[in-house]
Amino acid sequence: MLTKNQNVLKWVDEMIALCKPDQVLWIDGSEEQLDALRAEATATGEMYPLNPEKLPGCYLHRTLPNDVARVEDRTFICTTKEEDAGPINNWCSPAEMYAKLTPMYDGVMKGRTMYVIPYSMGPIGSPLAKVGVELTDSIYVVLNMAIMTRMGKDAFENLGDTSDDFVRGLHSKADIDPEKRYIVHFPEDNTIWSINSAYGGNVLLGKKCFALRIASYQGKNEGWMAEHMLILGIENPKGEVKYVAAAFPSACGKTNLAMLVPPEIYAKQGYKVWCVGDDIAWLKPGKDGRLYAINPENGFFGVAPGTNQKSNPNALASTRKGTIFTNVALNLDDDTVWWEGLDKNPPEHALDWTGKPWNGKTSEEKGAHPNSRFTAPAKNCPCVSPEFDNPQGVPISAMIFGGRRAKTAPLVYQSFDWKHGVFVGSTMASETTAAATGAVGVVRRDPMAMRPFCGYHMGDYFGHWLEMGEKLGDKAPKIFNVNWFRTDDEGHFIWPGFGDNMRVLMWILDRCEDKVDAVTTPIGFEPKPEDINTEGLSIGADVIADLLNVDPALWKEEAAGIREFYAQFGDRLPQELREQLDALEKRLG
């Protein structure tokens, strides 16, 4: 046993009695134990070891074709009162859901091993960290959790021998039956149950399930925030570092920004960019009254297709050792991996993501699944922050929201104040691209990029943001909105994006330190075109002026869309946000 905590031991015993595994293995996090599990997974074919010279310590794993992504329609928030789950979540009463799932778990692990995984979300010993215990019958889950969390006996340090404050996660692959697949959260019980999936996003319960859905509920009750945000540090030539946290819906370049490579104009001067996190931030007021953030994770669970030396060299470098690849193509010539967008040389002798023979030069089929993944240790990242393991976290100067808008949102603007910033975040939206659905340009609202991940009523979540602003007062971070995706009339992106996004971040940091003025517009404060550094770019101040243009007609349409979106929250929508919308419409005239 790795703990004397009776709350943990009692719960584990109850779940053993329910699932009836043949054996139980407590995961202590030691390399010896992990090596034995890797050998076992290799022997059964669950994991395939890759080229030890080119990809040391790396493995390939395949999921079933019916089990390749998060399943929002099978994901539930189970609160006693339906209204507490809100209009955006799928709800079921805890009593009904426990009654439905308990028979599915009864004896589900007969003939299997139950692995007991203690893990810490956040650095061990951090006042911002939280403990989870996941029970699973999947070695794949154990080996991924070893990368994604601080896993093993040390994880119990924060819990101690008497606390009951740990998240209880129960997972079984069962039969991987999509009709009986459930990913269920009981926020009032600190509990997550997942069954009939073996795909990372549904079964690595520390990831979105704990770190966002359960933690957002904990944060509301305990006075902190769990957000779907990257954390990035920019170090100036004097060695001073300022940190920002940023939220983007999927397909908006979040990981690319988190691991940004400074353009030559800044690199030459000695600027550096540090990645603290690429996906999730837990934020809490510090002793000095400022907002501090930790990345609760210990690794990256990244989308493989499109990751390459140009789009994200740091992410690619992170996958070069100790990484688990899921649902990518296997190059049989040298036991390496390949995916669409990696390079222009697909292998001729390969197996596709389902394990069938595949010739990348002639096949119409894709070699890698569009949602294929890599699970890579954060410490592999060339730009991982020296503060990555700082238990106190890093102080946040700015919070940034963004989406993919062809015409409406300008390149960057700043909110008038915190309340207006919450309004900006609550109305975040992206337009669908051809890749997402058949209809292009449909506006999907994704408040704070938390739409699929908020563990309680979204109206109450907005209220919690407003409360945090009151608590932080004049020490609250400044709030900004960015849009890298403005297009010209032919549909081409106007802004170069990628590393050049740092030019916008520099204006944001200058605003945080009152170093530059801004222009007041109906939607917020905008840069003067000459204050965005375009040195070395083939675009001038006139193009920047176009990127910053605010079209009142488009924004009146936007305001009408916001009003429609807000209507679903009824009287749980904070009055302050209604007032912000009224004020926007008034400013638009």
GUGU-755959 format. One line per 10 residues: number of its first residue (from 1); their letters; for each residue x, y, z of C-alpha. Coordinates in pm, 1 decimal, decimal comma, padded with zeros to 6 digits. Layout:
GUGU-755959
NUM) A) X Y Z; ...
//
This chain:
GUGU-755959
1) MLTKNQNVLK) 00000,0 00000,0 00000,0; 00129,2 00345,4 -00090,0; -00088,7 00533,1 00159,7; -00240,6 00501,1 00505,2; -00529,9 00728,9 00406,9; -00843,8 00535,2 00506,7; -01065,4 00735,3 00266,3; -00854,4 00614,0 -00026,9; -00824,5 00254,5 00098,3; -01196,5 00222,3 00169,1
11) WVDEMIALCK) -01293,5 00353,9 -00175,1; -01040,0 00130,8 -00357,0; -01172,5 -00173,3 -00167,2; -01530,1 -00086,5 -00267,3; -01432,8 -00058,4 -00635,0; -01237,1 -00387,6 -00621,2; -01549,7 -00556,4 -00480,1; -01753,8 -00407,4 -00767,0; -01517,3 -00471,8 -01061,0; -01375,1 -00806,4 -00933,7
21) PDQVLWIDGS) -01028,5 -00791,3 -01096,3; -00807,1 -01102,9 -01083,2; -00528,9 -00891,0 -00934,7; -00463,3 -00537,5 -00813,1; -00139,4 -00347,9 -00876,9; -00065,8 -00019,1 -00696,6; 00138,2 00208,8 -00924,2; 00434,8 00354,5 -00732,7; 00574,6 00548,5 -01031,1; 00913,3 00368,4 -01030,6
31) EEQLDALRAE) 01094,2 00313,0 -01362,2; 01129,5 -00059,8 -01276,1; 00752,9 -00100,0 -01249,1; 00687,1 00105,7 -01563,3; 00946,8 -00094,0 -01760,6; 00774,0 -00418,3 -01659,7; 00439,9 -00276,7 -01779,9; 00594,2 -00158,9 -02109,2; 00734,3 -00509,1 -02163,0; 00394,8 -00663,9 -02090,0
41) ATATGEMYPL) 00213,4 -00423,3 -02326,4; 00471,7 -00498,9 -02597,7; 00430,6 -00875,6 -02550,3; 00050,4 -00855,1 -02589,3; 00072,8 -00619,3 -02891,0; -00102,8 -00337,1 -02707,2; 00206,7 -00121,4 -02764,8; 00462,4 -00140,2 -03046,1; 00820,6 -00030,4 -02962,6; 00966,6 00214,5 -03216,4
51) NPEKLPGCYL) 01322,9 00257,3 -03346,6; 01545,2 00281,1 -03034,1; 01807,3 00496,6 -03214,4; 01570,9 00744,9 -03382,3; 01286,8 00742,7 -03126,7; 01428,4 00610,4 -02796,5; 01166,5 00498,9 -02543,9; 00881,5 00566,9 -02789,8; 00582,8 00342,1 -02862,7; 00293,5 00320,6 -03108,5
61) HRTLPNDVAR) -00059,2 00235,6 -02991,4; -00377,6 00186,5 -03192,4; -00734,7 00228,2 -03072,8; -01036,6 00065,7 -03235,7; -01188,1 00260,6 -03529,0; -01503,6 00317,7 -03318,7; -01298,7 00485,0 -03043,5; -01087,8 00770,1 -03178,3; -01202,1 01094,1 -03011,5; -01376,9 01256,5 -02716,8
71) VEDRTFICTT) -01750,7 01185,9 -02725,4; -01939,2 01497,6 -02617,5; -02279,0 01330,1 -02661,1; -02177,4 01052,2 -02415,3; -02026,7 01294,6 -02162,4; -02244,8 01381,4 -01861,8; -02245,8 01618,9 -01566,0; -02450,1 01457,2 -01286,7; -02566,1 01709,6 -01027,2; -02855,9 01667,7 -00784,7
81) KEEDAGPINN) -03045,4 01958,4 -00944,6; -03065,3 01962,8 -01324,0; -03035,0 02343,2 -01340,3; -02689,9 02325,0 -01173,9; -02549,9 02143,6 -01479,4; -02676,1 02421,0 -01707,2; -02812,5 02422,3 -02063,9; -02484,5 02334,2 -02239,1; -02403,9 02009,1 -02053,2; -02574,1 01669,5 -02080,9
91) WCSPAEMYAK) -02736,2 01605,6 -01743,4; -02856,2 01300,7 -01554,6; -02931,6 01267,7 -01184,6; -02649,8 01099,3 -00987,0; -02889,4 00834,1 -00851,1; -03010,3 00739,4 -01199,1; -02659,8 00735,3 -01349,4; -02507,1 00528,1 -01067,5; -02800,5 00283,9 -01105,5; -02736,5 00259,5 -01480,5
101) LTPMYDGVMK) -02357,7 00219,9 -01467,0; -02305,2 00007,5 -01153,9; -02429,3 -00312,9 -01325,5; -02191,7 -00240,1 -01619,0; -01893,9 -00229,0 -01380,7; -02006,6 -00539,2 -01190,3; -01736,7 -00799,0 -01261,6; -01604,5 -00599,2 -01557,9; -01241,1 -00663,8 -01460,6; -01266,9 -01043,6 -01419,3
111) GRTMYVIPYS) -00958,0 -01192,4 -01587,4; -00786,9 -00850,7 -01579,4; -00559,0 -00648,9 -01353,8; -00682,0 -00335,3 -01182,1; -00412,3 -00067,4 -01173,0; -00438,7 00184,9 -00887,6; -00284,4 00512,0 -01011,8; -00222,6 00790,3 -00756,7; -00136,9 01115,7 -00931,3; -00087,8 01484,0 -00858,6
121) MGPIGSPLAK) -00228,3 01753,4 -01085,3; 00037,2 02021,0 -01043,3; 00383,3 02005,6 -00883,9; 00406,4 01779,4 -00577,1; 00370,3 01996,4 -00266,7; 00224,6 02295,0 -00454,3; -00056,0 02478,6 -00269,5; -00236,9 02483,2 -00605,2; -00200,1 02106,3 -00669,8; -00474,4 01843,9 -00625,7
131) VGVELTDSIY) -00465,9 01466,5 -00590,2; -00648,0 01206,7 -00796,5; -00661,8 00828,5 -00790,4; -00756,9 00650,5 -01112,4; -00848,9 00281,8 -01117,7; -00815,6 00128,8 -01464,9; -00775,7 -00203,1 -01645,7; -00558,8 -00045,8 -01918,9; -00176,7 -00045,3 -01925,5; -00205,1 00223,4 -02196,6
141) VVLNMAIMTR) -00373,4 00448,0 -01939,1; -00100,1 00382,0 -01679,4; 00180,0 00462,2 -01925,6; 00006,7 00778,4 -02051,2; -00070,6 00898,4 -01697,8; 00300,8 00849,3 -01619,3; 00372,7 01111,8 -01887,9; 00075,7 01343,8 -01833,5; 00080,2 01369,9 -01450,2; 00312,3 01349,5 -01149,6
151) MGKDAFENLG) 00225,9 00985,9 -01087,4; 00318,8 00748,4 -00807,1; 00355,8 00733,0 -00429,9; 00474,8 01096,2 -00397,2; 00134,5 01208,5 -00527,1; -00015,6 01124,0 -00186,9; 00208,8 01386,2 -00019,2; -00046,7 01666,0 -00066,1; -00332,7 01444,4 00053,4; -00184,1 01325,4 00380,9
161) DTSDDFVRGL) -00333,0 01048,5 00591,9; -00674,0 01197,5 00675,0; -00797,8 01424,9 00393,7; -01090,9 01319,4 00176,4; -01007,0 01578,2 -00092,6; -00909,2 01349,8 -00380,1; -01080,3 01282,2 -00711,9; -01202,3 00924,9 -00749,7; -01164,0 00803,9 -01107,5; -01290,9 00464,4 -01222,7
171) HSKADIDPEK) -01218,5 00349,7 -01578,9; -01272,7 00022,3 -01759,8; -01224,7 -00054,2 -02127,9; -01505,3 -00311,5 -02080,4; -01593,3 -00419,5 -02439,3; -01522,7 -00080,1 -02602,6; -01888,5 -00077,3 -02704,2; -01981,2 00270,5 -02836,5; -02348,8 00215,2 -02747,3; -02253,3 00166,5 -02382,7
181) RYIVHFPEDN) -01979,8 00431,6 -02371,0; -02014,0 00682,3 -02087,2; -01780,0 00952,9 -01955,9; -01955,8 01073,1 -01644,2; -01871,1 01340,5 -01387,7; -02022,9 01363,7 -01039,7; -01886,4 01704,0 -00927,3; -02066,2 01690,1 -00590,9; -01893,6 01354,1 -00518,9; -01545,9 01437,9 -00659,8
191) TIWSINSAYG) -01596,2 01135,1 -00885,0; -01544,4 01043,3 -01253,7; -01660,5 00717,6 -01415,1; -01554,9 00621,4 -01769,0; -01649,0 00295,6 -01941,6; -01628,1 00133,1 -02287,7; -01354,8 00358,5 -02427,9; -00977,8 00324,4 -02454,4; -00912,2 00660,9 -02628,1; -00693,3 00904,1 -02432,7
201) GNVLLGKKCF) -00934,3 01197,2 -02408,5; -01201,7 00971,4 -02254,1; -00979,7 00761,6 -02026,8; -00686,6 00973,0 -01904,3; -00909,9 01103,5 -01629,4; -00659,7 01364,3 -01506,9; -00693,6 01544,5 -01841,7; -01015,5 01730,1 -01931,1; -01231,7 01525,9 -01687,5; -01048,6 01627,0 -01367,8
211) ALRIASYQGK) -00834,9 01924,7 -01472,8; -01131,8 02115,3 -01619,3; -01476,8 01964,4 -01551,9; -01427,3 01865,5 -01187,9; -01166,5 02135,0 -01112,9; -01383,7 02416,9 -01251,9; -01650,7 02315,7 -00997,8; -01390,1 02291,0 -00718,6; -01248,5 02629,8 -00817,3; -01590,0 02796,6 -00799,2
221) NEGWMAEHML) -01640,4 02660,4 -00445,3; -01284,3 02725,2 -00325,7; -01208,2 03064,0 -00485,6; -00974,5 02974,6 -00774,4; -01007,7 02905,0 -01148,2; -00952,4 02602,7 -01373,2; -00924,7 02725,0 -01731,5; -00866,4 02584,0 -02079,3; -00563,5 02809,8 -02123,0; -00201,4 02791,2 -02232,4
231) ILGIENPKGE) 00058,8 02967,5 -02014,6; 00344,5 03146,8 -02188,5; 00638,7 03355,1 -02062,9; 00823,0 03622,4 -02262,7; 01173,4 03705,9 -02138,3; 01321,9 04039,8 -02241,5; 01695,2 04099,3 -02303,1; 01735,3 04210,8 -01937,3; 01615,4 03868,9 -01818,7; 01271,6 03986,6 -01693,8
241) VKYVAAAFPS) 00985,4 03749,1 -01771,2; 00617,9 03840,1 -01807,0; 00349,7 03570,5 -01831,8; 00021,5 03553,3 -02019,8; -00258,1 03293,6 -02017,8; -00460,6 03243,2 -02335,4; -00777,7 03053,0 -02430,8; -00861,9 02944,7 -02785,6; -01116,8 02698,0 -02925,4; -00970,4 02400,1 -03115,0
251) ACGKTNLAML) -00802,7 02464,0 -03453,1; -00697,1 02816,9 -03353,3; -00323,9 02756,3 -03302,6; -00314,5 02714,8 -02924,6; -00020,3 02472,2 -02907,8; 00166,5 02673,0 -03172,0; 00134,7 02986,9 -02958,9; 00229,8 02802,5 -02638,8; 00559,2 02693,0 -02800,5; 00614,3 03003,9 -03009,6
261) VPPEIYAKQG) 00953,5 03057,1 -03175,4; 01044,3 03429,7 -03163,9; 01088,6 03592,5 -03505,5; 01445,6 03689,2 -03595,5; 01390,6 04057,2 -03509,9; 01325,0 03962,2 -03143,9; 01559,7 03661,1 -03123,0; 01855,2 03879,3 -03230,7; 01783,0 04123,0 -02946,9; 01789,9 03837,0 -02695,3
271) YKVWCVGDDI) 01415,3 03779,4 -02636,6; 01310,5 03427,6 -02534,4; 00971,5 03257,4 -02511,6; 00900,0 02995,7 -02242,5; 00619,2 02739,3 -02238,2; 00465,1 02673,8 -01894,8; 00162,2 02491,9 -02039,7; -00010,1 02425,8 -02370,7; -00364,4 02340,0 -02261,8; -00477,3 02393,9 -01901,4
281) AWLKPGKDGR) -00413,2 02657,1 -01633,8; -00514,4 02654,6 -01268,2; -00514,8 03011,4 -01135,5; -00527,0 03134,8 -00778,1; -00462,2 03470,7 -00607,6; -00116,5 03474,4 -00446,0; -00001,1 03632,9 -00119,9; 00076,3 03958,3 -00305,3; -00278,8 03975,3 -00445,4; -00178,7 03897,7 -00803,3
291) LYAINPENGF) -00316,9 03599,6 -00998,4; -00075,9 03303,2 -01019,3; -00100,9 03007,0 -01257,8; 00028,4 02651,5 -01265,5; 00000,1 02396,4 -01542,8; -00161,4 02099,5 -01362,7; -00026,1 01861,3 -01628,4; 00322,5 01715,9 -01676,5; 00309,4 01642,1 -02048,7; 00150,8 01727,9 -02383,0
301) FGVAPGTNQK) -00138,9 01534,6 -02539,9; -00106,0 01689,1 -02884,4; -00272,1 01638,8 -03222,8; -00013,3 01486,3 -03458,3; -00140,1 01580,2 -03809,9; -00008,5 01919,3 -03916,0; 00270,6 01918,5 -03654,8; 00599,3 01967,7 -03840,0; 00933,1 02146,2 -03837,3; 00780,2 02467,8 -03970,6
311) SNPNALASTR) 00443,0 02481,3 -03789,1; 00575,1 02380,7 -03445,4; 00940,0 02275,2 -03417,7; 00926,4 02269,5 -03036,2; 00627,4 02032,5 -03028,4; 00798,4 01804,6 -03280,6; 01119,5 01804,5 -03073,4; 00912,0 01711,2 -02766,3; 00810,5 01382,9 -02934,5; 01164,6 01258,5 -03000,6
321) KGTIFTNVAL) 01193,4 01040,7 -02689,1; 00974,3 00879,2 -02423,1; 00658,8 00947,5 -02627,6; 00348,4 00738,3 -02696,8; 00200,3 00786,9 -03044,7; -00164,9 00688,8 -03095,7; -00327,7 00615,8 -03434,5; -00044,6 00739,8 -03658,5; 00114,1 00553,8 -03953,4; 00407,0 00316,6 -03893,4
331) NLDDDTVWWE) 00698,1 00339,9 -04140,5; 00805,7 -00023,4 -04182,2; 01142,7 00068,8 -04336,5; 01282,1 00205,4 -04010,5; 01013,8 00161,1 -03740,2; 00940,4 00534,3 -03716,9; 00606,6 00714,7 -03737,1; 00446,9 00939,5 -03998,0; 00135,6 01154,5 -04024,7; -00018,1 01392,9 -04274,8
341) GLDKNPPEHA) 00161,2 01727,6 -04268,5; 00480,9 01588,7 -04109,4; 00677,4 01621,3 -04435,4; 00631,7 01576,9 -04809,2; 00770,0 01221,2 -04808,3; 00503,9 00970,3 -04703,9; 00655,7 00623,0 -04659,2; 00602,0 00363,6 -04932,6; 00613,7 00066,9 -04695,7; 00392,2 00140,6 -04401,9
351) LDWTGKPWNG) 00092,6 00038,8 -04194,6; -00186,5 00293,0 -04163,3; -00340,7 00389,5 -03828,4; -00564,5 00080,4 -03833,1; -00266,1 -00151,3 -03891,9; -00341,7 -00222,7 -04259,5; -00065,3 -00211,6 -04527,9; -00041,9 00139,8 -04667,9; 00160,9 00305,9 -04942,2; 00173,4 00679,0 -04878,6
361) KTSEEKGAHP) 00282,2 00749,5 -05236,4; -00023,3 00589,8 -05398,6; -00299,3 00553,7 -05136,7; -00603,2 00780,8 -05136,0; -00658,7 00690,8 -04770,0; -00496,5 00883,9 -04485,9; -00205,4 00716,3 -04305,8; -00282,5 00875,9 -03968,9; -00625,1 00940,6 -03818,4; -00708,1 01317,1 -03827,5
371) NSRFTAPAKN) -00726,9 01309,1 -03443,2; -00414,4 01094,9 -03398,0; -00209,8 01197,4 -03095,2; 00127,4 01211,5 -02925,5; 00171,2 01197,7 -02546,9; 00507,5 01361,6 -02479,1; 00685,3 01461,7 -02155,3; 00689,0 01840,7 -02105,5; 01055,2 01823,1 -02003,0; 01138,5 01723,1 -02364,1
381) CPCVSPEFDN) 01023,7 02062,5 -02492,9; 01322,0 02283,6 -02587,1; 01136,4 02594,2 -02461,1; 00988,3 02446,6 -02141,5; 00991,2 02717,2 -01873,8; 01247,3 02705,1 -01590,0; 00941,5 02782,0 -01369,4; 00753,4 02472,4 -01490,8; 00779,4 02298,8 -01151,6; 00754,4 02614,4 -00938,2
391) PQGVPISAMI) 00497,6 02518,0 -00670,6; 00381,6 02881,8 -00637,7; 00308,6 02915,5 -01010,2; 00383,0 03221,3 -01224,9; 00217,0 03567,7 -01201,5; -00016,8 03643,9 -01493,1; -00002,2 03991,7 -01650,8; -00258,6 03937,0 -01927,6; -00538,7 03698,7 -02019,9; -00603,6 03655,9 -02390,1
401) FGGRRAKTAP) -00909,0 03522,2 -02569,7; -00923,2 03440,7 -02938,5; -01112,1 03268,8 -03214,1; -01118,5 03222,7 -03588,8; -01311,2 03512,8 -03749,0; -01276,6 03605,1 -04115,5; -01400,0 03966,1 -04090,9; -01556,6 04058,6 -03755,2; -01284,9 04061,8 -03489,5; -00975,4 04278,7 -03539,4
411) LVYQSFDWKH) -00618,1 04153,4 -03497,7; -00612,5 04260,2 -03131,4; -00808,1 04472,2 -02885,3; -00808,5 04526,1 -02510,1; -01117,4 04520,9 -02290,4; -01211,4 04845,1 -02114,1; -01190,5 04673,1 -01772,3; -01229,6 04330,5 -01607,4; -01611,7 04317,6 -01637,4; -01592,1 04406,5 -02004,9
421) GVFVGSTMAS) -01316,8 04142,3 -02039,6; -01547,0 03875,9 -01894,3; -01807,1 03985,3 -02150,3; -01547,4 03948,8 -02428,9; -01451,5 03599,0 -02307,2; -01812,9 03490,6 -02259,6; -01893,5 03579,5 -02622,2; -01587,3 03411,0 -02776,7; -01663,3 03245,2 -03107,1; -01504,4 03069,6 -03402,1
431) ETTAAATGAV) -01631,2 03027,8 -03753,7; -01635,4 02670,6 -03881,0; -01376,9 02577,7 -04141,9; -01424,2 02326,1 -04422,0; -01239,3 02069,2 -04209,7; -01491,9 02085,7 -03927,2; -01828,5 02050,7 -04100,5; -01992,3 02098,1 -04437,9; -02114,5 02448,5 -04355,9; -01835,1 02706,2 -04366,7
441) GVVRRDPMAM) -01845,5 03029,4 -04168,7; -02105,6 02920,4 -03912,1; -02039,8 03097,7 -03581,6; -01996,3 02858,1 -03288,1; -01988,7 03029,8 -02949,7; -01732,9 02877,3 -02715,6; -01712,2 03093,1 -02399,4; -01353,8 03107,5 -02266,1; -01298,6 02791,7 -02483,8; -01478,1 02606,5 -02199,4
451) RPFCGYHMGD) -01800,9 02503,8 -02373,2; -01728,4 02126,5 -02358,4; -01539,9 02144,4 -02028,0; -01731,7 02351,8 -01772,7; -01844,4 02123,5 -01487,9; -02142,6 02336,7 -01383,4; -02389,1 02601,2 -01511,6; -02216,2 02836,4 -01757,3; -02408,1 03137,3 -01620,4; -02267,6 03064,3 -01272,3
461) YFGHWLEMGE) -01923,9 03021,9 -01433,7; -01945,0 03375,5 -01577,9; -02049,8 03492,0 -01229,4; -01739,2 03324,9 -01081,9; -01518,2 03515,5 -01328,1; -01683,1 03842,4 -01217,8; -01626,1 03752,8 -00849,8; -01257,8 03678,3 -00916,7; -01222,5 04025,2 -01071,7; -01365,8 04185,2 -00757,8
471) KLGDKAPKIF) -01130,8 03979,4 -00540,4; -00823,4 04076,3 -00747,6; -00919,3 04445,4 -00780,3; -00653,1 04659,1 -00946,9; -00411,2 04361,5 -00945,7; -00629,4 04168,1 -01193,7; -00462,2 04081,9 -01526,1; -00561,9 04294,5 -01825,2; -00787,9 04111,9 -02072,9; -00737,7 04108,0 -02451,0
481) NVNWFRTDDE) -00887,4 03946,0 -02760,6; -00684,6 03838,4 -03066,1; -00773,7 03710,2 -03411,5; -00492,5 03575,0 -03629,6; -00743,3 03467,3 -03895,1; -00868,3 03785,5 -04069,7; -00894,1 03719,0 -04444,1; -00894,5 03937,5 -04754,6; -01174,1 03924,8 -05013,9; -01009,5 03621,5 -05180,7
491) GHFIWPGFGD) -01011,2 03432,4 -04850,0; -00633,5 03452,9 -04786,0; -00504,7 03519,1 -04435,1; -00372,7 03875,1 -04406,0; -00163,4 03828,2 -04089,6; 00138,4 03591,0 -04117,2; 00066,9 03419,2 -03781,7; 00291,5 03155,7 -03618,3; 00603,9 03316,9 -03463,7; 00498,5 03661,1 -03582,5
501) NMRVLMWILD) 00210,8 03649,6 -03331,6; 00479,2 03756,3 -03083,4; 00455,9 04107,5 -03237,4; 00098,4 04128,4 -03104,8; 00198,2 03982,5 -02766,4; 00462,7 04257,5 -02734,4; 00193,1 04525,6 -02774,6; -00019,9 04342,9 -02516,5; 00267,6 04341,9 -02264,1; 00340,4 04708,9 -02337,8
511) RCEDKVDAVT) -00024,3 04787,0 -02257,0; 00002,4 04593,4 -01929,3; 00292,1 04820,3 -01832,1; 00129,8 05140,7 -01965,1; 00411,9 05187,1 -02216,3; 00188,5 05262,4 -02517,5; -00132,6 05450,6 -02586,0; -00436,4 05298,8 -02752,6; -00728,7 05408,6 -02966,6; -01078,5 05384,0 -02814,4
521) TPIGFEPKPE) -01326,1 05198,9 -03038,6; -01682,9 05075,2 -02970,3; -01546,3 04725,8 -02889,1; -01237,8 04814,0 -02681,1; -00891,2 04969,6 -02693,8; -00695,1 04907,3 -03014,7; -00330,3 04967,2 -03105,5; -00224,9 05258,6 -03318,9; -00112,5 05082,1 -03640,1; 00244,9 05210,0 -03596,8
531) DINTEGLSIG) 00263,8 05047,1 -03250,3; 00255,9 04692,9 -03396,8; 00615,5 04615,3 -03497,0; 00616,0 04508,9 -03864,3; 00993,8 04527,6 -03918,5; 01099,6 04245,3 -04150,9; 00742,3 04175,9 -04265,7; 00610,1 04251,3 -04613,6; 00309,4 04429,2 -04462,0; 00301,4 04792,9 -04358,4
541) ADVIADLLNV) 00100,0 05019,2 -04132,1; -00180,4 05042,1 -04393,0; -00235,6 04663,1 -04380,0; -00225,9 04673,7 -03998,4; -00488,4 04951,5 -04010,1; -00704,7 04720,8 -04223,5; -00651,4 04432,1 -03976,1; -00769,4 04662,8 -03696,1; -01077,5 04789,8 -03878,4; -01404,0 04757,5 -03680,6
551) DPALWKEEAA) -01711,0 04737,9 -03906,7; -02017,1 04864,5 -03710,8; -02261,3 04672,2 -03935,1; -02083,9 04340,0 -03869,5; -02067,6 04415,7 -03496,6; -02440,5 04490,8 -03482,9; -02496,1 04141,5 -03629,8; -02250,4 04007,6 -03371,3; -02442,2 04176,7 -03087,3; -02767,3 04017,2 -03209,2
561) GIREFYAQFG) -02594,3 03676,6 -03211,2; -02468,3 03734,4 -02856,4; -02818,7 03826,5 -02736,9; -02952,9 03501,5 -02883,2; -02668,1 03301,3 -02722,2; -02720,6 03465,1 -02382,0; -03095,4 03388,3 -02385,4; -03038,1 03019,1 -02304,0; -02886,5 03106,7 -01963,2; -03206,0 03274,6 -01841,2
571) DRLPQELREQ) -03184,0 03436,3 -01498,9; -02852,9 03257,6 -01424,7; -02680,3 03502,9 -01663,6; -02517,7 03775,6 -01451,4; -02688,9 04113,8 -01489,4; -02346,9 04274,4 -01548,9; -02314,9 04085,5 -01879,6; -02659,3 04201,7 -01998,5; -02545,8 04556,6 -01918,3; -02221,4 04504,0 -02112,8
581) LDALEKRLG) -02420,7 04391,1 -02418,3; -02655,2 04691,0 -02390,3; -02353,0 04923,1 -02364,9; -02190,1 04766,3 -02674,1; -02507,8 04817,2 -02878,5; -02527,9 05178,3 -02759,9; -02164,7 05245,0 -02859,4; -02230,3 05094,9 -03204,3; -02512,0 05352,0 -03243,2
//
